[in-house]
Amino acid sequence: MKCFSFQAEDLGCLHNSVMKSVHGNLVVWYGAWIKRSEENRRILYNTLLSAIQDLSHLGILLQHGFYDVYAGESNDGQPHARFSSGDAVLLCGMVPVSNDTSELLCLHGDPRSGFRKAEGSVAGACLQCRDRPMVAMLHVWKSLQACYSWLIASDYRKTIRPYISNFINDAQFDVFRVIYVSSDDFSKLSDLTQSKCNERQR
């Protein structure tokens, strides 16, 4: 995946990283680009897809797409979420009941509300997929212990899940550890960037 990251940088990728699930063999690759025209985005999409398919002998491509960041902030007040190698990341993907994601966007428009006071919380961001009706939520923690402490204390199934169940057909989440970050060892999610996530399972 690092080789794929180098290819992406040649295509104009600003920041990229690799995250691995702590529960299994799922790997997520993330890359950020400056927003571009739909035609240029489609060309980039096809080029990246061709490159990742060259790695098909190493794993199965489960999901891919471009995402727009519509909300996000770090606990230090910066208008972006950032993460470094070794950080823990809670990633949640939600498919709405209808093709309209607006209700989910309103629910998660301020990702700070449920996380800002949590000990060990670093940043949060919400993303909307450009290619299919899907909303993703990404939250960064200083450590796995901080992430799991929040999950246990918040009791996701009894508090958060019922809150969003009327708006979604499916929701999946997993905890990842950041194992690689490009350039100066941090990545940013900003409303000025467009992110590309490829999920692969070894």
Secondary structure as a PSIPRED ss2 file (coil, helix, strand):
# PSIPRED VFORMAT (PSIPRED V4.0)

   1 M C   1.000  0.000  0.000
   2 K H   0.000  1.000  0.000
   3 C H   0.000  1.000  0.000
   4 F H   0.000  1.000  0.000
   5 S H   0.000  1.000  0.000
   6 F H   0.000  1.000  0.000
   7 Q H   0.000  1.000  0.000
   8 A H   0.000  1.000  0.000
   9 E H   0.000  1.000  0.000
  10 D H   0.000  1.000  0.000
  11 L C   1.000  0.000  0.000
  12 G C   1.000  0.000  0.000
  13 C C   1.000  0.000  0.000
  14 L C   1.000  0.000  0.000
  15 H E   0.000  0.000  1.000
  16 N E   0.000  0.000  1.000
  17 S E   0.000  0.000  1.000
  18 V E   0.000  0.000  1.000
  19 M E   0.000  0.000  1.000
  20 K E   0.000  0.000  1.000
  21 S E   0.000  0.000  1.000
  22 V C   1.000  0.000  0.000
  23 H C   1.000  0.000  0.000
  24 G C   1.000  0.000  0.000
  25 N C   1.000  0.000  0.000
  26 L E   0.000  0.000  1.000
  27 V E   0.000  0.000  1.000
  28 V E   0.000  0.000  1.000
  29 W E   0.000  0.000  1.000
  30 Y E   0.000  0.000  1.000
  31 G E   0.000  0.000  1.000
  32 A E   0.000  0.000  1.000
  33 W E   0.000  0.000  1.000
  34 I E   0.000  0.000  1.000
  35 K C   1.000  0.000  0.000
  36 R C   1.000  0.000  0.000
  37 S C   1.000  0.000  0.000
  38 E H   0.000  1.000  0.000
  39 E H   0.000  1.000  0.000
  40 N H   0.000  1.000  0.000
  41 R H   0.000  1.000  0.000
  42 R H   0.000  1.000  0.000
  43 I H   0.000  1.000  0.000
  44 L H   0.000  1.000  0.000
  45 Y H   0.000  1.000  0.000
  46 N H   0.000  1.000  0.000
  47 T H   0.000  1.000  0.000
  48 L H   0.000  1.000  0.000
  49 L H   0.000  1.000  0.000
  50 S H   0.000  1.000  0.000
  51 A H   0.000  1.000  0.000
  52 I H   0.000  1.000  0.000
  53 Q H   0.000  1.000  0.000
  54 D C   1.000  0.000  0.000
  55 L C   1.000  0.000  0.000
  56 S C   1.000  0.000  0.000
  57 H C   1.000  0.000  0.000
  58 L C   1.000  0.000  0.000
  59 G C   1.000  0.000  0.000
  60 I E   0.000  0.000  1.000
  61 L E   0.000  0.000  1.000
  62 L E   0.000  0.000  1.000
  63 Q E   0.000  0.000  1.000
  64 H E   0.000  0.000  1.000
  65 G E   0.000  0.000  1.000
  66 F E   0.000  0.000  1.000
  67 Y E   0.000  0.000  1.000
  68 D E   0.000  0.000  1.000
  69 V E   0.000  0.000  1.000
  70 Y E   0.000  0.000  1.000
  71 A E   0.000  0.000  1.000
  72 G E   0.000  0.000  1.000
  73 E E   0.000  0.000  1.000
  74 S E   0.000  0.000  1.000
  75 N C   1.000  0.000  0.000
  76 D C   1.000  0.000  0.000
  77 G C   1.000  0.000  0.000
  78 Q C   1.000  0.000  0.000
  79 P C   1.000  0.000  0.000
  80 H E   0.000  0.000  1.000
  81 A E   0.000  0.000  1.000
  82 R E   0.000  0.000  1.000
  83 F E   0.000  0.000  1.000
  84 S C   1.000  0.000  0.000
  85 S C   1.000  0.000  0.000
  86 G C   1.000  0.000  0.000
  87 D C   1.000  0.000  0.000
  88 A E   0.000  0.000  1.000
  89 V E   0.000  0.000  1.000
  90 L E   0.000  0.000  1.000
  91 L E   0.000  0.000  1.000
  92 C E   0.000  0.000  1.000
  93 G E   0.000  0.000  1.000
  94 M E   0.000  0.000  1.000
  95 V E   0.000  0.000  1.000
  96 P E   0.000  0.000  1.000
  97 V C   1.000  0.000  0.000
  98 S C   1.000  0.000  0.000
  99 N C   1.000  0.000  0.000
 100 D C   1.000  0.000  0.000
 101 T C   1.000  0.000  0.000
 102 S H   0.000  1.000  0.000
 103 E H   0.000  1.000  0.000
 104 L H   0.000  1.000  0.000
 105 L H   0.000  1.000  0.000
 106 C H   0.000  1.000  0.000
 107 L H   0.000  1.000  0.000
 108 H C   1.000  0.000  0.000
 109 G C   1.000  0.000  0.000
 110 D C   1.000  0.000  0.000
 111 P C   1.000  0.000  0.000
 112 R C   1.000  0.000  0.000
 113 S C   1.000  0.000  0.000
 114 G C   1.000  0.000  0.000
 115 F C   1.000  0.000  0.000
 116 R C   1.000  0.000  0.000
 117 K C   1.000  0.000  0.000
 118 A C   1.000  0.000  0.000
 119 E C   1.000  0.000  0.000
 120 G C   1.000  0.000  0.000
 121 S E   0.000  0.000  1.000
 122 V E   0.000  0.000  1.000
 123 A E   0.000  0.000  1.000
 124 G E   0.000  0.000  1.000
 125 A E   0.000  0.000  1.000
 126 C E   0.000  0.000  1.000
 127 L E   0.000  0.000  1.000
 128 Q E   0.000  0.000  1.000
 129 C E   0.000  0.000  1.000
 130 R C   1.000  0.000  0.000
 131 D C   1.000  0.000  0.000
 132 R C   1.000  0.000  0.000
 133 P C   1.000  0.000  0.000
 134 M C   1.000  0.000  0.000
 135 V E   0.000  0.000  1.000
 136 A E   0.000  0.000  1.000
 137 M E   0.000  0.000  1.000
 138 L E   0.000  0.000  1.000
 139 H E   0.000  0.000  1.000
 140 V E   0.000  0.000  1.000
 141 W E   0.000  0.000  1.000
 142 K C   1.000  0.000  0.000
 143 S C   1.000  0.000  0.000
 144 L H   0.000  1.000  0.000
 145 Q H   0.000  1.000  0.000
 146 A H   0.000  1.000  0.000
 147 C H   0.000  1.000  0.000
 148 Y H   0.000  1.000  0.000
 149 S H   0.000  1.000  0.000
 150 W H   0.000  1.000  0.000
 151 L H   0.000  1.000  0.000
 152 I H   0.000  1.000  0.000
 153 A H   0.000  1.000  0.000
 154 S H   0.000  1.000  0.000
 155 D C   1.000  0.000  0.000
 156 Y H   0.000  1.000  0.000
 157 R H   0.000  1.000  0.000
 158 K H   0.000  1.000  0.000
 159 T H   0.000  1.000  0.000
 160 I H   0.000  1.000  0.000
 161 R H   0.000  1.000  0.000
 162 P H   0.000  1.000  0.000
 163 Y H   0.000  1.000  0.000
 164 I H   0.000  1.000  0.000
 165 S H   0.000  1.000  0.000
 166 N H   0.000  1.000  0.000
 167 F H   0.000  1.000  0.000
 168 I E   0.000  0.000  1.000
 169 N E   0.000  0.000  1.000
 170 D E   0.000  0.000  1.000
 171 A E   0.000  0.000  1.000
 172 Q E   0.000  0.000  1.000
 173 F E   0.000  0.000  1.000
 174 D E   0.000  0.000  1.000
 175 V E   0.000  0.000  1.000
 176 F E   0.000  0.000  1.000
 177 R E   0.000  0.000  1.000
 178 V E   0.000  0.000  1.000
 179 I E   0.000  0.000  1.000
 180 Y E   0.000  0.000  1.000
 181 V E   0.000  0.000  1.000
 182 S C   1.000  0.000  0.000
 183 S C   1.000  0.000  0.000
 184 D C   1.000  0.000  0.000
 185 D C   1.000  0.000  0.000
 186 F C   1.000  0.000  0.000
 187 S E   0.000  0.000  1.000
 188 K E   0.000  0.000  1.000
 189 L E   0.000  0.000  1.000
 190 S E   0.000  0.000  1.000
 191 D C   1.000  0.000  0.000
 192 L C   1.000  0.000  0.000
 193 T E   0.000  0.000  1.000
 194 Q E   0.000  0.000  1.000
 195 S E   0.000  0.000  1.000
 196 K E   0.000  0.000  1.000
 197 C E   0.000  0.000  1.000
 198 N E   0.000  0.000  1.000
 199 E E   0.000  0.000  1.000
 200 R E   0.000  0.000  1.000
 201 Q E   0.000  0.000  1.000
 202 R C   1.000  0.000  0.000
